[in-house]
Amino acid sequence: MAHTVVKPQKLAATAIGVLESEIVVPQMFLKEGIDQFRGAEDDTVNVKVPGVLPSREYGWRNDRSQPIQTDEYAERKIQVTFGGNLYSAVTLIDEQKDMDIEGWAKLLDPQARAVGRGLEGRAVSTLENADYQVVIGAADTDLPGPSGTSTLTRSIVEARRVLKRFKVPAGETRWLLVGSDFEAALQNDPEFNKASNVGDSVAESALLEATINRWKGFTIVSSDEIDPEAAYAFVTSAFIFLSAAPSVPDSVPFGATTAYKDIAMRWVRDYDPMYMRDRSVVNTYWGFRSVVDPLIRIDASHNEHISEYEHFVRGVKIDLEATDSVYPDGNDSEKAHELVTFTGVGTEASDSSWSSAA
């Protein structure tokens, strides 16, 4: 009988496909690999973010006694530290291999799914613990909107308004990630039900499977992993997801690394003759963090100003049961005053004691 050799690269590629189908939240983040960052100090990767420059005006028909003012351009660097090494390791004794398990592909499936769930949990933690400057109450009756429109609908429109005032990057997908209770409330909302539903075509990934609609400028995705009563409106670049596959050791006879949609992992397998068992390990390096930004504002004289502080403005939170919304208060701190002054979102300070946003 012919003997068929199974290449580890093929099985690893199958496993990474399973991994991609298991995770939702990390796929909504900006993904970066590690190849261009090898040798980074202290396991920290500097992800480049475009710099910010002000526009300036040279007086019309002036006496040319003063030169124009030049500015130095520098790209900002967002530091992301690799947070750990997620893995799934199993042993398979000879009897199991010969009598119970029908090939390694069957074993790789649950291993890849285990790693995928680990990535999902860490991405959710990054998302939920971000420094949200605005928390909108979906039961807040003071939210703007036409009479007869539900507060739930108005909260989503308000989230869109705030993101526009925060000047989030154009051209990026605007996500609305909703918990299970929030999704149920949406499905019962008359305004939401007027929108067209997602078609019945077969989903190719967990993200497509979780996408329930596109509405009010958002791609709406459900997740059972986040707070059931919460929703998060954000753009893709609000969070960074680092993924890297460890190299295959030279001493391992059977191993491979692979990547799919910027998600990387390694699979190695060997045999322990002292215990007559196979060992299989699937693992990946990971890192997550949120992105903060400087702000730009134009004053009454059309002069541009760049903020002293950096703020997390690429996302806002919505609370299903909250009857009040939380906005920045310019009286709280110089940083909060700057955010209110630059974006117009929140409460102005009652005095002029804060001077950074002048």
N, C-alpha and C positions, 0 to 999 in steps of 0.2 A: 504494500500500500504506500502511495506517495506521501511524503512528509512535507507539510506546508509550514514554512517559516513565517512567524508573525513578527513584523518589525515593530519595535517599541514606539517609533515615531508615529505610526499609524494609530496605534492604540492611544497614545498620548493626545493626538489630535482629536480623537473621538471623545476622550475625557474632558478636554477643554470645551468642546461643544456642549457637553452636559453641564459643566461649570457655568457657562454663559447663560444657559437656560434656567439656572437655579436662582440667579441674582437679579434684583430689580434696581434698588437704590444706587449701587455703585455705577451702574450704566448711565445714570442721569448726571454724573459728575464729569468734569474735564479729566481725561485719562492721560497719564504720562508714563512712558517706559523708563528703564534704568540705563539702557545701553550708552546713551550720550553722557551719563553722569557717573560712570564707574570711576572709583577712586575718590569720591566725594568725602570730605573730612567729616568725622563724627556721624556717619550715616545720614547726613543731611543733604538734600537735593535743593538747589536753587532754581525754581521755575520762573522763567522770565515773563513779566507782564509789561505791556506797552507803557512807556512813560507819559507824563502829562506836561504840556507846554502852554503858557498863556499867549494870547494874541496881544500885540501892543500897537499903539498908534503914533505916527510921526506927524507933528503939526503941519497942517496944510500951508504952503508958502511961508514957512518959518525962516528965520535968518540963518539957518544952518550953523548956528554957533555951538550946538551940542550934537554929538553922534547918536545914532540909534542905539537902543539898548539890546544887547544880546543875551540869550538865555542858554544854559547848558542842558542838553538833552541826555537823559539817562534812563535806561529801562529799569523798572523796579524788579526786585527779586523776592518772590514768595518762598520762604524756607519751609520745606516739608521734610519731616524726619520719618524714616522708615520705622514703623511702629512694631514690627515683629515678623515672625516666621510662622505662618499658619500651615498646619499639616494634618494629614490623616495617615496613620500607620497601622498595618494589620499583619498578622502572621497567618500562614496557611500550612497546616501540617499535611504530610503526604496523603493521609487517608482522606482529608477534605478535598484536596486537589484531584485525587483519583476517583472519588465516589460522589462528591457533593457539588463542586463548583464547575460550571460549564464554561471554562475559559476565563482569561484575565479581564476581558471586556466587561464581564458581569461584575467583577470585583471593583474595577475602576469607577463604575457608575456611582455606587454609594460613597466611595472615597472623594470623588470630585464634588459631589453634592454636599458632603460635610464641609469641605473647604469653602464652597460657595456660601453656605449658611454663615460661616465665620466671617467672611467678607461683608455679607449683608448686615450682620449685627454691628460691626464696627463702623460701617458707613452710616447706619441709622444713628448711632451714638454721636458721630460728628455732626450730622444734620440737626439733631434735637438739641445739642449743646451749643450751637452757634449763638453769637451775641446779637440776637434780633433786636433792632431798634424800634420796631413797630409790631405790636400784637393786636390784631383786629378781632373784635368780638362778633361772631356770626349771629348773635342774638341782640346786637346793639341797635336799638330803634332810632338812634340819632344818626346813623349812617346816611349819607346823601343817597337819593334815588327817587324815582317816580312813585307816586302813591299806588299801592297795590302790589308793588314788587317786594318779594320776601327779603328779610334781612340777610338770609343766606346768600342770595344772588347779589345783594348790594355789597356784602363783605368781599366777594370775589372781585367785583368791579373796583372796590376800594383798594384791594391789593394790587390790582393792575395800575391804578392811578399812582399809588405810592412808588411802585417800581419805576414808573415813568418819571416821577419827580426826582427819584434817586439816580436817574439817567443810567440805568443798567445798559450794557452793550446791546446795540441793535443787531439783528440778524441771528441771534442765538435763540434756541428753543426756550420758551418760558414754560416751566413745569408747574403743575399744581399737584403735589403729592398728598393724598388724602388717606386718613385712617378709616377703619371699617365703619364706625358710627357716622363719620362725616360722609362717607360714600352713600350710606343708606339714606341720610337726609337729602343728599343730592338727587338720588334716584326718585325720591318722593316730591321733589320740588317741581312745580308746574313749568317754570321757566326753563329749567334744565331739560325737561322731557320734550320741550318743543324743538330742541336741537337734534340734529341727525345723529343716529347711533353709529357706532363703529360696525363695519361690515362683518360678515360671518366667515371671512377667509381665515385659513389656518394660520395661527400665530407662529412665528419663527423663533421667538425668544420669550423669556419670562417678562421682559419689559413690554413687548407687544401684547402679551396675554393680559397684563395688568392695566393696559391703557383702556379707559372706559369711554373717553370722548375727547373732542377738542372744542373748547367753549370759552368765550370771552377772551380770546387770545392766548389761552393756556392749553397745553396738552395735559389732560387730567389722567393721573395714574393712581391706582389704589395700592395700598400696602397694609398687610396685616401685622407688620413688625413695628410700626410707629404707634404713638398714642392714638387710640380709636377716635377720640374727639378732636384731633388736631389735623391741620392741613398746612402745608408749607408751599409758598409761591416763591420760585427762585429761577435764575437762569443757569445754564450748564456750567459756566465758569465760576459760580458761587463757591464750588467745592472742587478740590483737586484729589484725584485718586491715583496713587503710585502703585504700579504693579511690576514685578520682576520675577523671572524664573531663576532660581539658583543653578549654577553650572553642574553638569554631571561629572562626578569624580572619575578619574581615570581607572580606579580600581573596581568600578562597578561594571559588570559584564553586560547588563541590560538596563538601559536608561535613555531618556529623551527629554528635551525641553520643547515647549511649543507655546504659541500665543494665538489668541483669537479675539478680534475687536479690542486689542490692546490689553487683554487680560492674559497674563503669563503664568505658567506653572511648570514644575518638573516632576517626572515620575522615574523612580529608580526601583530596581528589584534585584534581589540576590538570594542565595540559598545558604542556610546555616546547617552544615552537615552534622554538627554536634547535637542538634535537636531535631534533625530531619524535618525542616520546615522552610518554606519560602517566606521572604519578607518583602512587603510592598509599601512604599512611602510616596505620597503625593504632597507637594508643598509649594508655597509661593511666598515671596516677600511682599509686604503691603505698607501703605502709608496714606493717611487722610488728613486734610485740614481745610478750613474755610479761608476765603480770600477777602482781604480788607483793601480799601482804596482811599486815595486822596480825593477831594472834591473840588469842583470848579464852580465859581459863581461870577456873574457879570453885574456890576453895580450900576447905579443910575447914570453914571458918566461913561458907560460902556467899557469900563476897565475890567479885566479879568483878574480874579484872585484864586490862588490855590490854597487849600486848607492846610493848616499846620498838622492836624491829626489825620490818621487813617481810620475809616469806619467800615463796618460790615453793612453794606447797603444792597447787596445783590440778592437778598431774600427777605421775606417777611413771613410772619406766622399768623394763622387764623385759628381761633379757639371756638369750637362749635357752640358751647354752652355759655360763653362769656357775654354778659349784657353791657359791658363797657370795653372800649378799645384803649390801648395804651400807645401813646405817641411820645417822642422826645420832649422833655421839658427844658427849655433854655435856661431856667433858673437852677438846674441841678449842678451843672459844672461847666467849665469853659469848653470842654469837648462837646457836651450836649448843646450848648449855645451855638457853637460853630456848625453843628449838623443842622439845626433849625434854620440858621441864617443862610446857609448855602443851599438848602433844598426847599425851604418853605413848608416842611412837614414837621408839625409839632407846635409847641407853645413858645412864643417869643419871651425872652427874659424881661422882667418887669423893670429892670434898670440897665444901665450901660456898664456895669462893673466888669463884664467879660469883654476883652478887647481883641481876642485872636481873630475874629471874623470880620474885623473892620476893613 
